[in-house]
């Protein structure tokens, strides 16, 4: 479900790119430190973004080595307490999504999720004790989401609201009223955007398999693709969430991560959204994976 | 009070023009239009107040400094003023006065209850439903209510403006260097992956 939140390479300076890479590797190391290899496997861009938003933005980088970069190492964000919170929340989130995947699919369809859950059981048991409120809220919101899905809800706002509320729950982990309010608004719209973009991305697959997808009901689709009119309406609502994120972003100082987040909320999300609505996002990602694998083949 | 130069993000040695530019940029950023029916509007308003005060303080400091040039160009006080709360507060009448009051006070549940109890689903009813949805971040339904309101009463300025804003037709702030983007009309490729473990993680 994850991996959509990308900053814009075009609109980032070299220093900002370094900060982003530092946050990515920093979170990977934090996950590894608390949860071992299984923890590292859940890392993705959305969680990196979550970590940067929760962060105080010190931006201290230090060199660390890992299995994938054993010789040269990579610059990693270090000494950020918020990365621990982000790591705990990520584990909880991934766990409940796997549970959701197991419930959604049949025995064989859910095997992949069951297999992954096997490795995450211990990390989850540790994480739920560290962020108990977030764990409770995530469980409750995903249950609400499942019941809306079961009744084939046609309101994309209502369905996306459950996931948005869930992510907004992560804002409760920070101190200070203003900080919490700004982050809660940012996370709400981030969650809303992720849910909707994921629905758009899965539309064809869901249509073919007969699974529930809110866009099928909202736009009364007879095929697995959006009509031009539907695409326009969906982009209005996606844009609205991105604008709300940008408005909230301007009310808080994100320190070292300012430029990365700025390029995400003023360009990156629009670019990813366009790519998903055109149906080129998955294709591009697949071709990138191929390219990445080559040197190691 | 914080150092006014710090608030404006300029150095004390900056020229008058640089200060004016910094002030204008900040004022555009926290403009009420960017926070229309936004739950964080009060924070933006506070920020705007701080910026206005800082700008005035710098202006008067500099005026005193160069007392000889008596005709210092006085920048109109708060040119970007305006209301953050929309026009829901204050003395209004009409059948939905209580609904507007509840929205103004941030009591969205009460406002919604009052609206749902009303049998008269006219243009204003649809507009106010839209406002409640906007405040909650439910943009899809908000746009549909606003569209109905505009269809029922095409001449009303307030409804039309709300629809324009919801559909992103009004100019919103963006930092210098960024163009105005929208989903579906943005041609750049998303950023490349960073790490080899990407294929395993997603």
Interface residues (C-beta under 8 A of the other chain):
Chain A: X2 X3 X6 X7 X8 X9 X10 X11 X12 X20 X21 X24 X25 X28 X40 X41 X42 X43 X44 X68 X155 X156 X157 X158 X161 X164 X178 X181 X182 X185 X188 X189 X192 X218 X231 X232 X233 X234 X235 X236 X237 X238 X239 X240 X241 X242 X243 X244 X246 X247 X248 X250 X251 X262 X266 X267 X268 X269 X270 X271 X272 X273 X274 X275 X277 X281 X284 X285 X288 X289 X292 X293 X296
Chain B: X29 X30 X34 X35 X38 X39 X40 X43 X44 X47 X133 X136 X137 X138 X139 X140 X141 X143 X166 X167 X168 X172 X173 X174 X175 X177 X178 X181 X182 X183 X184 X185 X186 X187 X188 X189 X190 X191 X192 X193 X194 X195 X196 X197 X198 X199 X200 X201 X202
